Amino acid sequence: MYGYHKKMLRIDLSNRKIEIETLDERDLRKYIGGLGMGLKILLEETGVGTKPFDPDNILTAVMGPCTATGVPTTGRHHLVSRSPQTGLFGGANVGGSWAVGCKQAGFDGIAVKGKADAPVYIWIYNGKAEIRDALPIWGKDSYEAAAWLKKETSEKATAAVIGPAGERMAGIAGIPHIGSIVRMAARTGLGAVMGSKNLKAMVVHGDGEVSIAKPAELKEYISALMPHIRKSTEGFTKYGTSGGLVNYEKIGNFPLKNWRQGRWSGVEKINGVTMHDTILSGRKACKSCPIACGRHIKVTEGAYAPMDCEGPEYETLGTLGGLCLIDDLPAISKANELCNRYGMDTISAGGVIAFAMEAFEKGIITKKDTDGLELVWGSATALVEMVHKMGKGEGIGKLMTEGSKKMAEALGNNAIEFAIQVKGLEPSAHDPRRFFSQALSYATEARGACHNASWSHPYELAMTMPEIGITEPQNPYQIEGKEVLTCKMQDLMSVMDAMILCRFSQVGKAVNVTNHVDFLNMITDWGMDIPEYMKAGERLTNMKRLFNVRHGASRKDDFLPYRFMTLKRTGEGLSNQLPPMGELLSNYYAYRGWSEEGIPTAEKLKDLGLDEFIQK
């Protein structure tokens, strides 16, 4: 079979058992890979009683058909499990070199269940896998552990390795992937799932090949497309994802002071251009990526010197920077490095620190709670020290790593009113008051508030995708048709997470849906068309929803925080229109074929070929 090895590595840590499952070609065409195969396993092999930290909870890491084929921006994989942070669907998409290493080792993915009786790591290489002792690195940070793992396996290996936050099962723990570049599977607490299984790392290396139906044709197609991709994304290459930070603040899309401030001059000090002109020392790229949006920085002077590490990207600058009003770029870079070492999601870390700063301002927490730390807006010292406390689980830092929702519930008073989260997940650094499709996507995304669920705001600003009916940019504040744009983009992102293709391949219209289908057909020889491709995406969006419905989610969970619904920001040029969520949601459910309560109907599930999940 082209594009796949048809092999899924199955690991039972409780019994130290390793098996290789042969995948069915019909399933692969139906679910594609990545997110799709992970969802299939999660829905079929866990139930209502399966808690996030139960041994029977499954963690999958799956590649797509494009992985290790040379298709641009496909050096990625998707991880799926039940989230300990939200209790609902947990997913994280990550780049780097792990996916290519695992695919070249001969596997399309890995599914892990059980709990080892002592710390272990999994070593995957050229058709084989071993469960090995990780006790020597239990307690080490992710960088230290990765260095040890490479010495024990291969210097060319990539390690998906948790830090101390994951070991102690902190709710916002992510999974750093350390190889040719450092990338984090950050969101929804999947590092804590690894910790609950006594699984320190999954290490991969391989030098095999993936069969391609039309290799010469694919190579020629990619070569012809590459100049366009490089030209379209040259701004990302030069300045990284934060190159447009100043413009986002200008149009009202950048988060400030726990989402309550409208304007801030500090953006000039922390944007991608400033990073380029001051501390940037090099650019990093995930495997098979011509964009190279990753930053490498060096800080040689000041309180945070010396520092020689991966630099912060847009979301990190928005949450550790803008949300906390920190305009000290080296300090944000240090906090970013610490999050990578401890293994914590920078988006949630920044969100919960901003929430704690507001709680401190309101007197709900005091210096007694913070061990004397002045947790005030704009304090770089407070930012870095609090990341340390969170990473180590010290004092109030331990509570903070459970996320702002659980922290607010513990604090009481009116704290929940300014805990900015959806389904327990802190939002990424894009304001839903600026783009109503973003508001709708934040509310309905299965894992919580995340711009990557639809990546729709560029299509409200300037972009189009005629192949799927998006023929012109849409007014960000219009209500009519907003559900159509949002649903189409959510479905597109779902199928891209199955392929797997990076969101940034869309920048500047570098790659479109026609290219996606061409890639897939040249690799697999399936002859798939765009409607079938998009229906696969709709299927996966509904499967995510089904998992949440199984665990009690419905319309009541598709909300926005009070601040997004009621607070108008002040500042020149801000429109201050608030999203009318009642009407937006009703339109969305109707277009989706869901009930008014947000439950997929039997008719919709049958249409998507998901009959087996109706009773479940």
C-alpha positions as CSV (number, residue, x, y, z in Angstrom):
1,M,0.0,0.0,0.0
2,Y,1.3,3.4,-1.0
3,G,1.9,6.2,1.6
4,Y,1.6,3.9,4.6
5,H,3.4,1.0,6.2
6,K,0.0,-0.3,7.5
7,K,1.7,-0.8,10.9
8,M,0.5,0.6,14.2
9,L,2.8,0.0,17.2
10,R,0.7,-1.1,20.2
11,I,2.4,-0.8,23.7
12,D,0.9,-2.1,26.9
13,L,3.0,-0.7,29.7
14,S,1.3,-2.6,32.5
15,N,2.3,-5.9,31.0
16,R,5.4,-4.7,29.2
17,K,3.9,-6.0,26.0
18,I,4.6,-4.8,22.4
19,E,2.6,-5.8,19.4
20,I,2.3,-4.6,15.8
21,E,-1.2,-4.1,14.5
22,T,-1.9,-4.3,10.7
23,L,-4.1,-1.4,9.7
24,D,-7.0,-1.8,7.3
25,E,-6.8,0.2,4.1
26,R,-10.5,1.1,4.3
27,D,-9.9,2.7,7.7
28,L,-7.0,4.6,6.4
29,R,-9.0,6.1,3.5
30,K,-11.9,6.9,5.8
31,Y,-9.8,8.5,8.6
32,I,-6.6,9.4,6.6
33,G,-4.1,9.2,9.5
34,G,-3.0,11.6,12.3
35,L,-6.0,13.0,14.1
36,G,-8.4,10.6,12.3
37,M,-6.8,7.3,13.3
38,G,-6.1,8.6,16.8
39,L,-9.8,9.5,17.2
40,K,-11.0,6.1,15.9
41,I,-8.8,4.3,18.5
42,L,-9.9,6.7,21.3
43,L,-13.6,6.3,20.6
44,E,-13.5,2.5,20.1
45,E,-11.2,1.6,23.0
46,T,-12.2,4.0,25.8
47,G,-15.5,4.5,27.5
48,V,-17.4,6.8,29.8
49,G,-15.7,5.4,32.8
50,T,-12.2,5.9,31.4
51,K,-10.6,8.7,33.4
52,P,-7.6,10.7,32.0
53,F,-5.1,9.1,34.4
54,D,-6.6,5.6,34.2
55,P,-4.2,3.0,32.8
56,D,-6.8,2.2,30.2
57,N,-6.7,5.7,28.8
58,I,-5.0,5.5,25.5
59,L,-2.4,8.0,24.2
60,T,-1.8,7.8,20.4
61,A,0.8,9.6,18.2
62,V,0.0,9.1,14.5
63,M,1.5,10.4,11.3
64,G,-0.2,11.0,8.0
65,P,0.3,9.7,4.4
66,C,2.4,12.7,3.5
67,T,4.9,12.2,6.3
68,A,8.5,11.4,5.1
69,T,7.5,11.8,1.4
70,G,9.0,15.2,0.8
71,V,5.7,17.1,0.7
72,P,6.3,20.5,2.2
73,T,5.3,21.2,5.9
74,T,4.5,17.5,6.7
75,G,7.1,16.8,9.4
76,R,4.3,16.6,11.9
77,H,2.1,14.2,13.9
78,H,-1.0,14.4,16.0
79,L,-1.4,13.1,19.6
80,V,-4.8,12.2,21.0
81,S,-6.0,11.1,24.4
82,R,-8.6,12.1,27.0
83,S,-7.4,15.4,28.5
84,P,-6.6,15.8,32.2
85,Q,-6.9,19.5,31.9
86,T,-10.5,19.6,30.5
87,G,-11.8,16.0,31.0
88,L,-12.8,16.1,27.3
89,F,-11.1,15.4,24.0
90,G,-7.4,16.0,24.2
91,G,-5.3,16.7,21.1
92,A,-2.0,18.3,20.3
93,N,-0.3,18.7,16.8
94,V,3.4,19.0,16.8
95,G,6.2,19.5,14.3
96,G,10.0,18.9,14.5
97,S,11.6,15.6,13.4
98,W,9.8,13.0,15.5
99,A,7.1,12.2,12.9
100,V,9.7,11.6,10.1
101,G,11.8,9.5,12.4
102,C,8.9,7.2,13.4
103,K,7.6,6.9,9.9
104,Q,11.1,6.0,8.6
105,A,11.4,3.5,11.5
106,G,8.5,1.6,9.8
107,F,5.4,2.7,11.7
108,D,2.4,4.9,10.9
109,G,1.9,5.6,14.6
110,I,2.0,4.4,18.2
111,A,-0.8,3.7,20.7
112,V,0.1,3.4,24.4
113,K,-2.0,2.2,27.3
114,G,-1.3,0.8,30.8
115,K,1.0,2.0,33.5
116,A,4.6,0.9,34.0
117,D,5.6,-0.2,37.5
118,A,8.6,2.1,37.3
119,P,9.7,4.9,35.0
120,V,10.4,3.7,31.4
121,Y,10.9,5.0,27.9
122,I,10.1,3.5,24.6
123,W,12.8,3.2,21.9
124,I,11.5,2.8,18.3
125,Y,13.9,2.1,15.5
126,N,13.8,0.4,12.1
127,G,10.8,-1.9,12.6
128,K,11.5,-2.7,16.3
129,A,10.6,-1.3,19.7
130,E,11.8,-1.8,23.2
131,I,10.6,-0.7,26.7
132,R,13.6,0.5,28.6
133,D,14.4,1.8,32.1
134,A,14.1,5.6,32.6
135,L,14.8,5.8,36.3
136,P,18.2,7.6,35.7
137,I,16.4,10.5,34.1
138,W,13.2,10.7,36.2
139,G,13.2,14.1,37.7
140,K,15.4,15.6,35.0
141,D,14.2,18.4,32.8
142,S,13.4,17.7,29.2
143,Y,16.7,19.0,27.7
144,E,18.8,17.0,30.2
145,A,16.7,13.9,29.6
146,A,16.9,14.2,25.8
147,A,20.7,14.4,25.9
148,W,20.9,11.2,28.0
149,L,18.4,9.4,25.8
150,K,20.4,10.2,22.6
151,K,23.5,8.8,24.2
152,E,21.6,5.6,25.1
153,T,20.0,5.2,21.6
154,S,21.2,7.3,18.7
155,E,22.5,10.9,18.4
156,K,20.2,11.2,15.4
157,A,17.2,10.2,17.4
158,T,14.3,12.5,18.4
159,A,12.8,12.3,21.9
160,A,9.3,13.1,22.9
161,V,10.1,13.6,26.5
162,I,8.2,15.0,29.5
163,G,9.7,17.3,32.1
164,P,9.0,17.5,35.8
165,A,5.5,19.0,35.2
166,G,4.5,16.0,33.2
167,E,6.0,13.6,35.8
168,R,3.8,15.1,38.6
169,M,0.8,15.1,36.3
170,A,0.2,18.8,36.1
171,G,-2.8,19.8,34.1
172,I,-1.0,22.1,31.6
173,A,1.9,19.7,31.1
174,G,3.0,19.3,27.4
175,I,5.4,17.0,25.6
176,P,8.6,18.6,24.3
177,H,9.9,16.9,21.2
178,I,13.7,17.4,21.0
179,G,15.7,16.5,17.9
180,S,16.9,18.7,15.1
181,I,14.6,21.4,16.5
182,V,12.6,21.7,19.8
183,R,8.9,21.6,19.3
184,M,6.1,21.2,22.0
185,A,2.9,19.1,21.8
186,A,1.7,21.7,24.3
187,R,-2.1,21.8,24.6
188,T,-4.6,19.9,26.8
189,G,-2.2,18.3,29.2
190,L,-1.0,15.2,27.3
191,G,2.4,15.4,29.1
192,A,0.4,14.6,32.3
193,V,-1.0,11.5,30.6
194,M,2.5,10.3,29.9
195,G,3.4,11.0,33.5
196,S,0.4,9.0,34.8
197,K,1.8,6.0,32.8
198,N,5.3,6.4,34.2
199,L,6.4,7.0,30.6
200,K,9.2,9.5,30.5
201,A,9.8,9.4,26.7
202,M,9.1,8.0,23.3
203,V,12.4,8.0,21.3
204,V,12.5,7.4,17.5
205,H,15.0,7.0,14.7
206,G,14.8,5.2,11.4
207,D,16.3,5.3,7.9
208,G,13.6,3.5,5.9
209,E,11.5,4.8,3.0
210,V,7.8,5.3,2.4
211,S,6.4,3.9,-0.8
212,I,4.9,6.4,-3.2
213,A,2.5,5.6,-6.1
214,K,3.9,8.3,-8.4
215,P,7.3,9.3,-7.0
216,A,8.6,11.1,-10.1
217,E,5.4,13.0,-10.6
218,L,5.3,14.0,-6.9
219,K,8.9,15.2,-7.0
220,E,8.2,17.3,-10.1
221,Y,5.0,18.7,-8.6
222,I,6.8,19.7,-5.4
223,S,9.7,21.3,-7.3
224,A,7.3,23.4,-9.4
225,L,5.4,24.5,-6.3
226,M,8.4,25.3,-4.1
227,P,9.3,28.7,-5.4
228,H,5.8,29.9,-4.9
229,I,5.8,28.6,-1.3
230,R,9.1,30.3,-0.5
231,K,7.9,33.6,-2.0
232,S,4.5,33.5,-0.2
233,T,6.0,32.7,3.2
234,E,9.2,34.8,3.1
235,G,7.9,37.1,5.9
236,F,7.5,34.1,8.2
237,T,11.0,32.9,7.3
238,K,12.6,36.3,8.0
239,Y,10.6,37.3,11.1
240,G,9.0,34.2,12.4
241,T,5.3,33.9,13.5
242,S,5.6,37.1,15.5
243,G,6.5,39.3,12.5
244,G,2.9,40.5,12.4
245,L,2.5,41.1,16.1
246,V,2.4,44.9,15.9
247,N,-0.3,44.8,13.2
248,Y,-2.4,42.4,15.2
249,E,-2.3,44.8,18.2
250,K,-3.3,47.6,15.8
251,I,-6.3,45.8,14.5
252,G,-7.4,44.6,18.0
253,N,-6.5,41.0,17.8
254,F,-3.7,40.9,20.4
255,P,-4.4,39.9,24.0
256,L,-3.6,42.5,26.7
257,K,-3.8,42.5,30.5
258,N,-5.8,39.3,30.9
259,W,-7.9,40.3,27.8
260,R,-9.2,43.6,29.3
261,Q,-6.9,46.3,27.8
262,G,-7.2,47.7,24.3
263,R,-3.9,49.3,23.5
264,W,-0.2,48.8,24.5
265,S,3.0,50.3,23.2
266,G,5.0,47.4,24.6
267,V,4.3,45.4,21.4
268,E,7.1,47.3,19.7
269,K,9.7,45.8,22.2
270,I,8.7,42.2,21.8
271,N,7.7,41.6,18.2
272,G,9.5,39.5,15.6
273,V,11.2,42.4,14.0
274,T,12.8,43.4,17.3
275,M,13.8,39.8,17.9
276,H,15.4,39.7,14.5
277,D,17.3,42.9,15.2
278,T,18.5,42.1,18.7
279,I,18.7,38.5,19.9
280,L,18.0,36.3,16.9
281,S,21.0,34.0,16.1
282,G,19.4,31.6,13.6
283,R,16.4,30.0,12.1
284,K,15.1,26.5,12.6
285,A,12.8,24.4,10.4
286,C,10.8,21.3,11.1
287,K,11.6,18.3,8.8
288,S,10.3,18.8,5.2
289,C,9.6,22.5,5.8
290,P,10.9,25.3,3.5
291,I,9.4,28.0,5.7
292,A,11.8,27.8,8.8
293,C,9.6,29.9,11.1
294,G,11.4,28.6,14.2
295,R,13.7,31.1,16.0
296,H,17.0,30.4,17.7
297,I,18.2,33.2,20.1
298,K,21.3,34.2,22.0
299,V,21.2,36.6,25.0
300,T,24.7,37.6,26.1
301,E,23.9,40.5,28.4
302,G,21.5,41.3,31.3
303,A,19.7,39.4,34.0
304,Y,18.9,36.4,31.8
305,A,22.3,35.9,30.1
306,P,23.7,33.7,29.0
307,M,20.8,32.1,27.0
308,D,21.3,30.1,23.8
309,C,18.0,28.3,23.0
310,E,14.8,28.2,20.9
311,G,13.1,31.6,20.9
312,P,9.4,32.4,21.6
313,E,6.8,32.4,18.9
314,Y,3.7,34.5,18.4
315,E,1.4,32.7,20.8
316,T,4.1,32.7,23.6
317,L,4.8,36.4,23.1
318,G,1.0,37.0,23.2
319,T,0.4,35.1,26.4
320,L,3.6,35.4,28.5
321,G,4.0,38.9,27.0
322,G,0.8,40.8,26.2
323,L,-1.5,39.1,28.6
324,C,0.9,39.9,31.5
325,L,2.1,43.3,30.0
326,I,5.7,42.1,30.0
327,D,7.7,44.1,27.4
328,D,11.1,42.5,28.3
329,L,12.0,40.2,25.4
330,P,14.8,38.4,27.1
331,A,12.5,37.7,30.1
332,I,9.8,36.2,27.9
333,S,12.5,34.2,26.2
334,K,13.7,32.9,29.5
335,A,10.1,32.0,30.6
336,N,9.7,30.2,27.2
337,E,12.9,28.2,27.8
338,L,11.8,27.2,31.3
339,C,8.4,26.1,30.0
340,N,10.2,23.9,27.5
341,R,12.5,22.5,30.2
342,Y,9.7,21.8,32.7
343,G,7.4,20.7,29.9
344,M,4.5,23.2,30.1
345,D,2.2,24.7,27.6
346,T,3.2,28.4,27.2
347,I,-0.3,29.5,26.2
348,S,-1.9,28.1,29.3
349,A,1.1,29.2,31.4
350,G,0.7,32.8,30.3
351,G,-3.0,32.7,30.6
352,V,-3.0,31.4,34.2
353,I,-0.2,33.8,35.2
354,A,-2.2,36.7,33.9
355,F,-5.3,35.4,35.8
356,A,-3.1,35.2,39.0
357,M,-1.9,38.8,38.4
358,E,-5.5,40.0,38.3
359,A,-6.4,37.9,41.4
360,F,-3.4,39.6,43.1
361,E,-4.5,43.0,42.0
362,K,-8.0,42.3,43.4
363,G,-6.6,41.0,46.7
364,I,-8.0,37.5,46.2
365,I,-4.4,36.2,46.5
366,T,-1.7,38.0,48.4
367,K,2.1,37.9,49.0
368,K,1.5,35.3,51.6
369,D,0.2,33.0,48.8
370,T,3.0,33.9,46.4
371,D,5.8,33.5,49.0
372,G,6.5,37.2,49.0
373,L,6.5,37.6,45.3
374,E,4.9,40.9,44.0
375,L,2.7,39.4,41.2
376,V,2.1,42.6,39.4
377,W,1.5,43.6,35.8
378,G,4.6,44.1,33.8
379,S,7.0,42.5,36.3
380,A,9.5,40.4,34.4
381,T,10.9,39.1,37.7
382,A,7.4,37.9,38.7
383,L,6.9,36.2,35.3
384,V,10.1,34.2,35.4
385,E,9.9,33.3,39.1
386,M,6.3,32.1,38.7
387,V,7.2,29.9,35.8
388,H,9.8,28.3,38.1
389,K,7.2,27.8,40.9
390,M,4.8,26.2,38.4
391,G,7.4,24.0,36.9
392,K,8.5,22.7,40.3
393,G,5.0,22.6,41.7
394,E,6.0,24.9,44.6
395,G,3.4,26.8,46.6
396,I,0.6,28.4,44.6
397,G,2.5,27.3,41.5
398,K,1.2,23.8,41.9
399,L,-2.4,25.0,41.8
400,M,-1.7,27.3,38.8
401,T,-0.5,24.3,36.7
402,E,-4.0,22.9,36.9
403,G,-5.2,25.8,34.7
404,S,-7.2,29.0,35.4
405,K,-10.6,27.2,35.7
406,K,-9.6,24.9,38.5
407,M,-7.6,27.6,40.1
408,A,-10.6,29.9,40.1
409,E,-12.8,27.2,41.5
410,A,-10.3,26.7,44.3
411,L,-10.0,30.5,45.1
412,G,-13.7,31.1,45.1
413,N,-15.0,34.7,45.4
414,N,-15.7,36.0,41.9
415,A,-12.5,34.6,40.5
416,I,-14.3,32.6,37.8
417,E,-15.5,35.8,36.2
418,F,-12.0,36.7,35.1
419,A,-10.7,33.2,34.5
420,I,-10.4,33.3,30.7
421,Q,-11.0,29.7,29.5
422,V,-13.3,27.6,27.4
423,K,-13.9,24.0,28.6
424,G,-11.0,24.5,30.9
425,L,-8.5,25.5,28.2
426,E,-7.0,29.0,28.1
427,P,-7.4,30.8,24.7
428,S,-4.5,31.3,22.2
429,A,-3.5,34.8,21.5
430,H,-6.3,36.0,19.2
431,D,-9.2,38.0,20.4
432,P,-12.7,36.6,19.5
433,R,-14.2,40.0,19.9
434,R,-12.3,41.0,16.7
435,F,-13.3,38.0,14.6
436,F,-16.7,36.4,15.1
437,S,-15.6,33.2,13.3
438,Q,-12.9,33.0,16.0
439,A,-15.6,33.5,18.7
440,L,-17.7,30.6,17.2
441,S,-14.6,28.4,16.8
442,Y,-13.4,29.1,20.4
443,A,-16.8,28.1,21.7
444,T,-17.3,24.9,19.7
445,E,-13.8,23.4,19.4
446,A,-13.7,20.1,21.2
447,R,-10.5,20.7,23.0
448,G,-11.3,24.3,24.1
449,A,-10.4,27.8,23.0
450,C,-7.9,27.4,20.2
451,H,-7.4,29.4,17.0
452,N,-6.0,26.3,15.2
453,A,-9.5,24.7,15.3
454,S,-10.5,26.8,12.3
455,W,-7.6,29.2,11.6
456,S,-10.4,31.3,10.1
457,H,-9.4,34.8,10.9
458,P,-7.0,35.2,7.9
459,Y,-10.0,34.4,5.7
460,E,-12.0,37.2,7.4
461,L,-9.0,39.6,6.7
462,A,-7.9,38.8,3.2
463,M,-7.7,35.2,2.2
464,T,-9.9,33.0,0.0
465,M,-10.2,29.3,-0.8
466,P,-12.5,29.0,-3.8
467,E,-12.2,25.2,-4.0
468,I,-14.4,24.9,-0.8
469,G,-16.7,27.9,-1.5
470,I,-14.8,30.7,0.3
471,T,-14.6,33.1,-2.6
472,E,-14.0,36.4,-0.9
473,P,-13.0,37.7,2.6
474,Q,-15.8,38.0,5.0
475,N,-16.7,40.9,7.3
476,P,-15.4,39.8,10.7
477,Y,-18.6,41.2,12.5
478,Q,-21.3,39.9,10.2
479,I,-23.6,37.2,11.5
480,E,-25.1,35.9,8.3
481,G,-22.9,33.1,6.8
482,K,-20.5,33.0,9.7
483,E,-21.4,29.4,10.6
484,V,-20.6,28.4,7.0
485,L,-17.2,29.9,7.0
486,T,-16.4,28.5,10.5
487,C,-17.6,25.0,9.7
488,K,-15.8,24.8,6.4
489,M,-12.5,26.0,8.0
490,Q,-12.9,23.6,11.0
491,D,-13.4,20.7,8.7
492,L,-10.4,21.7,6.6
493,M,-8.2,22.0,9.7
494,S,-9.4,18.5,10.9
495,V,-8.5,16.8,7.6
496,M,-5.2,18.8,7.6
497,D,-4.5,17.3,11.0
498,A,-5.0,13.9,9.5
499,M,-2.8,14.4,6.4
500,I,-0.8,16.0,8.3
501,L,-0.1,19.5,6.9
502,C,1.1,22.6,8.8
503,R,-1.4,25.5,9.2
504,F,1.4,27.9,7.9
505,S,1.3,26.2,4.5
506,Q,-1.7,28.4,3.8
507,V,0.2,31.7,4.5
508,G,0.1,33.9,1.4
509,K,-2.0,31.2,-0.4
510,A,1.2,29.1,-0.6
511,V,-0.7,25.8,-0.7
512,N,-4.4,25.3,-1.4
513,V,-6.9,22.4,-1.1
514,T,-6.3,21.4,-4.7
515,N,-2.6,20.9,-3.8
516,H,-3.6,18.9,-0.7
517,V,-5.7,16.4,-2.8
518,D,-3.0,16.3,-5.5
519,F,-0.4,15.4,-2.9
520,L,-2.6,12.7,-1.5
521,N,-3.5,11.1,-4.8
522,M,0.1,11.1,-6.1
523,I,1.2,9.4,-2.9
524,T,-1.7,6.9,-2.5
525,D,-3.2,6.6,-6.0
526,W,-6.7,6.8,-4.4
527,G,-8.2,9.2,-6.9
528,M,-9.9,11.2,-4.1
529,D,-11.7,14.4,-5.0
530,I,-12.1,17.6,-3.0
531,P,-15.7,16.8,-1.8
532,E,-14.5,13.4,-0.4
533,Y,-11.5,15.1,1.2
534,M,-13.6,17.7,2.9
535,K,-16.1,15.1,4.0
536,A,-13.3,13.3,5.8
537,G,-12.7,16.5,7.6
538,E,-16.3,16.9,8.6
539,R,-16.3,13.3,9.8
540,L,-13.4,14.0,12.1
541,T,-14.9,17.2,13.5
542,N,-18.0,15.2,14.3
543,M,-16.0,12.4,15.9
544,K,-14.3,15.0,18.3
545,R,-17.8,16.2,19.2
546,L,-19.0,12.6,19.8
547,F,-16.2,12.0,22.3
548,N,-17.2,15.2,24.2
549,V,-20.9,14.3,24.1
550,R,-20.0,10.9,25.6
551,H,-18.5,12.7,28.5
552,G,-21.5,15.0,29.1
553,A,-20.7,18.0,26.9
554,S,-23.4,19.9,25.0
555,R,-24.4,23.5,24.3
556,K,-23.9,24.4,27.9
557,D,-20.1,24.0,27.3
558,D,-20.0,26.0,24.1
559,F,-19.6,29.4,25.8
560,L,-17.2,32.3,25.9
561,P,-15.8,33.7,29.1
562,Y,-17.8,36.6,30.6
563,R,-15.1,39.1,29.6
564,F,-15.4,38.2,25.9
565,M,-19.2,38.6,26.1
566,T,-19.5,41.8,28.1
567,L,-16.3,43.9,28.3
568,K,-15.6,46.5,25.6
569,R,-12.0,47.5,25.4
570,T,-10.9,51.1,25.1
571,G,-8.5,52.4,22.5
572,E,-8.3,54.1,19.2
573,G,-9.7,52.2,16.3
574,L,-11.3,49.4,18.3
575,S,-14.8,48.6,17.1
576,N,-15.9,47.0,20.3
577,Q,-18.6,44.8,18.8
578,L,-19.4,41.8,21.1
579,P,-20.2,38.4,19.6
580,P,-23.9,37.5,19.8
581,M,-23.2,33.9,20.8
582,G,-26.8,32.7,21.0
583,E,-27.6,33.4,17.4
584,L,-24.2,32.3,16.2
585,L,-24.4,29.0,18.0
586,S,-28.0,28.2,16.8
587,N,-27.0,28.9,13.2
588,Y,-23.9,26.8,13.6
589,Y,-25.7,23.8,15.0
590,A,-28.3,24.0,12.2
591,Y,-25.7,24.0,9.5
592,R,-23.8,21.2,11.2
593,G,-26.9,19.0,11.3
594,W,-26.8,18.9,15.1
595,S,-29.6,19.3,17.6
596,E,-30.3,22.7,19.3
597,E,-28.4,21.3,22.2
598,G,-25.3,20.7,20.0
599,I,-25.6,16.9,19.7
600,P,-24.9,15.3,16.3
601,T,-28.0,13.7,15.0
602,A,-28.3,10.1,13.9
603,E,-29.0,11.3,10.3
604,K,-25.8,13.3,10.3
605,L,-23.7,10.4,11.7
606,K,-25.2,8.0,9.1
607,D,-24.3,10.5,6.3
608,L,-20.7,10.5,7.5
609,G,-20.4,6.7,7.8
610,L,-20.3,6.8,11.6
611,D,-23.3,4.5,12.2
612,E,-21.3,2.4,14.7
613,F,-21.0,5.3,17.0
614,I,-24.7,6.2,17.2
615,Q,-25.6,4.0,20.1
616,K,-22.3,4.8,21.9
